[in-house]
Amino acid sequence: MGMEDETRDFLVLIIQTISWILLWMMLNVYVGIYKDYAFFDQRLNWTNYLFYAGSLISLFFLVRFLWRKWKL
């Protein structure tokens, strides 16, 4: 008894979506927390602006990519 093709494709799509979101989150945590770009001491630095702008831009492209992937 095998799994139907449509069900398998749907489950693969769900797993891929979760994987892309987790990858985006892990990269942002690594760059933001471990490389110390998400925090500021007394005032915002140019690296903080760059980190937050990059996070928002990459989030936009991730949502757009996933939207197109689910539209099939």
LINTA-V721855 format. One record per residue. N is the residue number from 1. SS is DSSP state (helix for helix, strand for strand, loop for the rest). PSI is psi in degrees with one decimal (NA if undefined). BURIAL is 1 if it has 16 or more other ideal C-beta (glycine too) atoms within 10 Angstrom, else 0. Layout:
n: {N N}
ss: {SS SS}
psi: {PSI PSI}
burial: {BURIAL BURIAL}
This chain:
n: {1 2 3 4 5 6 7 8 9 10 11 12 13 14 15 16 17 18 19 20 21 22 23 24 25 26 27 28 29 30 31 32 33 34 35 36 37 38 39 40 41 42 43 44 45 46 47 48 49 50 51 52 53 54 55 56 57 58 59 60 61 62 63 64 65 66 67 68 69 70 71 72}
ss: {loop loop loop loop helix helix helix helix helix helix helix helix helix helix helix helix helix helix helix helix helix helix helix helix helix helix helix helix helix helix helix helix helix helix loop loop loop loop loop loop loop loop loop loop loop helix helix helix helix helix helix helix helix helix helix helix helix helix helix helix helix helix helix helix helix helix helix helix helix helix helix loop}
psi: {112.1 168.5 142.7 150.9 -40.6 -40.4 -42.3 -44.5 -39.3 -43.2 -37.9 -40.1 -41.1 -45.5 -41.9 -38.8 -47.1 -39.3 -43.5 -41.6 -43.1 -38.2 -43.6 -42.2 -42.8 -39.1 -40.4 -38.0 -43.7 -49.9 -40.7 -48.0 -51.4 -32.2 -0.3 34.1 -14.8 -18.9 152.6 148.8 -82.2 -34.1 169.2 141.2 168.2 -27.7 -32.6 -45.8 -43.5 -43.1 -49.6 -37.0 -43.5 -37.6 -44.0 -40.7 -44.1 -32.8 -41.5 -46.6 -33.6 -46.0 -41.9 -42.6 -46.2 -35.0 -46.3 -36.1 -37.9 -17.8 -33.4 NA}
burial: {0 0 0 0 0 0 0 0 0 0 0 0 0 0 0 0 0 0 0 0 0 0 0 1 0 0 0 1 0 0 1 1 0 0 0 0 1 1 0 0 0 0 0 0 0 0 0 1 0 0 1 0 0 0 1 0 0 0 0 0 0 0 0 0 0 1 0 0 0 0 0 0}
